[in-house]
């Protein structure tokens, strides 16, 4: 099963970065180019066992994709795990890990275990899916950093 992992350092308190990830509505704020969140349905802040439905337009694909995820682990303030119940992947387990950085901020690591549907045919397009995931998470993590660092700076002023 493919694994994708990417980290970024954010100059914001770990508690704030963790809390940001307990509100899936923030996904719309950090969406990558070509993603438009039509609706995000759930109770926030999230806790273990909660489910969220995200309806997303993913360009250039037609229509709206529905992603239904369950929060399977929460460990304040170091881990949030969501797992796909319904969506475009055969498997999608997303760990959001948070660790203190040496500079006093937070290291955010997104780790995703994933597989595409379709067996051997799905595996043929894994390199394309990996590339799209990498591009998406570069944008998502940069947006998360920008938002949380701006909020942290506003608090300290």
C-alpha positions as CSV (number, residue, x, y, z in Angstrom):
1,X,0.0,0.0,0.0
2,X,1.4,3.4,-0.9
3,X,2.3,5.9,1.8
4,X,2.6,9.6,1.4
5,X,4.3,11.7,4.1
6,X,5.1,15.4,4.2
7,X,6.1,17.8,7.1
8,X,6.2,21.6,7.5
9,X,7.2,23.8,10.5
10,X,4.6,26.3,11.6
11,X,5.4,29.2,13.9
12,X,2.3,28.7,16.1
13,X,1.6,26.9,19.4
14,X,1.0,23.2,19.1
15,X,-2.4,23.5,20.8
16,X,-3.5,26.0,18.1
17,X,-2.4,23.7,15.2
18,X,-4.1,20.8,16.8
19,X,-7.4,22.7,17.3
20,X,-7.3,23.9,13.7
21,X,-7.3,20.3,12.6
22,X,-10.3,19.4,14.8
23,X,-12.5,21.7,12.7
24,X,-12.8,20.1,9.2
25,X,-14.5,23.3,7.9
26,X,-10.9,24.6,7.8
27,X,-10.4,22.3,4.8
28,X,-12.2,24.9,2.7
29,X,-9.7,27.5,3.9
30,X,-6.7,25.5,2.8
31,X,-8.1,23.9,-0.4
32,X,-5.6,23.5,-3.2
33,X,-6.1,24.9,-6.6
34,X,-8.9,23.0,-8.4
35,X,-10.7,22.1,-5.2
36,X,-13.9,23.7,-4.2
37,X,-15.7,22.6,-1.1
38,X,-19.5,22.6,-1.8
39,X,-20.4,21.5,1.8
40,X,-18.8,20.2,5.0
41,X,-21.2,18.5,7.3
42,X,-20.3,17.5,10.9
43,X,-20.1,18.6,14.5
44,X,-17.1,20.7,15.4
45,X,-14.7,20.5,17.2
46,X,-14.3,16.9,16.3
47,X,-13.7,14.0,18.7
48,X,-12.9,10.4,18.3
49,X,-15.7,8.5,16.6
50,X,-17.2,11.5,14.8
51,X,-18.0,11.4,11.1
52,X,-17.8,14.2,8.6
53,X,-19.1,14.4,5.1
54,X,-17.2,16.6,2.6
55,X,-18.7,17.4,-0.9
56,X,-15.9,18.6,-3.2
57,X,-15.6,19.6,-6.8
58,X,-12.2,18.4,-8.0
59,X,-11.2,20.0,-11.3
60,X,-11.0,18.7,-14.0
61,X,-13.4,15.9,-12.9
62,X,-17.1,16.5,-13.5
63,X,-19.6,16.7,-10.7
64,X,-19.1,16.6,-6.9
65,X,-17.2,13.9,-5.0
66,X,-18.5,12.8,-1.6
67,X,-15.9,12.0,1.0
68,X,-17.2,10.5,4.3
69,X,-14.6,10.1,7.0
70,X,-14.5,9.0,10.6
71,X,-12.2,10.3,13.2
72,X,-10.6,7.1,14.5
73,X,-7.9,8.6,16.9
74,X,-7.5,11.8,18.8
75,X,-4.6,12.4,21.1
76,X,-4.5,16.0,22.3
77,X,-2.3,17.7,21.1
78,X,-0.2,15.3,19.1
79,X,-2.5,13.3,16.7
80,X,-5.7,13.3,14.7
81,X,-6.5,10.4,12.4
82,X,-9.3,10.3,9.9
83,X,-10.2,7.3,7.8
84,X,-12.3,7.2,4.6
85,X,-15.6,5.5,4.8
86,X,-16.9,6.6,1.4
87,X,-15.0,8.3,-1.4
88,X,-12.8,8.0,-4.4
89,X,-10.1,5.8,-2.8
90,X,-10.2,2.1,-1.8
91,X,-8.3,3.1,1.3
92,X,-7.3,6.5,2.7
93,X,-6.0,6.8,6.3
94,X,-4.8,10.3,7.1
95,X,-2.7,10.9,10.2
96,X,-2.2,14.6,11.2
97,X,0.8,14.5,13.6
98,X,1.9,17.5,15.7
99,X,5.2,17.8,17.5
100,X,7.0,20.7,19.1
101,X,9.7,22.3,16.9
102,X,13.1,23.3,18.2
103,X,12.1,27.0,17.6
104,X,9.1,26.7,19.8
105,X,6.5,26.3,17.1
106,X,5.0,23.1,15.7
107,X,6.0,20.5,13.1
108,X,2.9,19.3,11.3
109,X,3.2,16.0,9.5
110,X,0.6,14.6,7.2
111,X,1.0,10.9,6.7
112,X,-1.4,9.1,4.4
113,X,-1.8,5.3,3.7
114,X,-3.8,5.0,0.6
115,X,-4.8,2.8,-2.3
116,X,-6.9,3.3,-5.4
117,X,-9.8,1.1,-6.4
118,X,-9.6,-1.2,-9.4
119,X,-6.8,-3.6,-8.3
120,X,-4.1,-3.8,-10.9
121,X,-5.7,-1.1,-13.1
122,X,-5.7,1.3,-10.1
123,X,-2.1,0.6,-9.4
124,X,-1.2,1.7,-12.9
125,X,-2.3,5.2,-12.1
126,X,-0.7,5.4,-8.6
127,X,2.2,7.6,-9.9
128,X,-0.3,10.2,-11.2
129,X,-2.3,10.1,-7.9
130,X,0.9,10.4,-5.9
131,X,1.9,13.5,-7.9
132,X,-1.5,15.1,-7.4
133,X,-1.4,14.3,-3.7
134,X,2.1,15.9,-3.4
135,X,1.0,19.0,-5.2
136,X,-2.2,19.3,-3.1
137,X,-0.4,18.9,0.2
138,X,2.3,21.4,-0.7
139,X,-0.5,23.9,-1.2
140,X,-2.6,22.8,1.8
141,X,0.4,22.9,4.2
142,X,1.5,26.3,3.0
143,X,-2.0,27.7,3.5
144,X,-2.2,26.1,7.0
145,X,1.1,27.7,7.8
146,X,0.1,31.1,6.5
147,X,-3.3,31.1,8.3
148,X,-1.9,29.9,11.7
149,X,1.1,32.1,11.7
150,X,-1.0,35.1,10.9
151,X,-3.4,34.2,13.8
152,X,-0.5,33.6,16.2
153,X,1.1,37.0,15.2
154,X,-2.2,38.8,15.8
155,X,-2.4,37.3,19.3
156,X,1.1,38.5,20.2
157,X,0.6,42.1,18.9
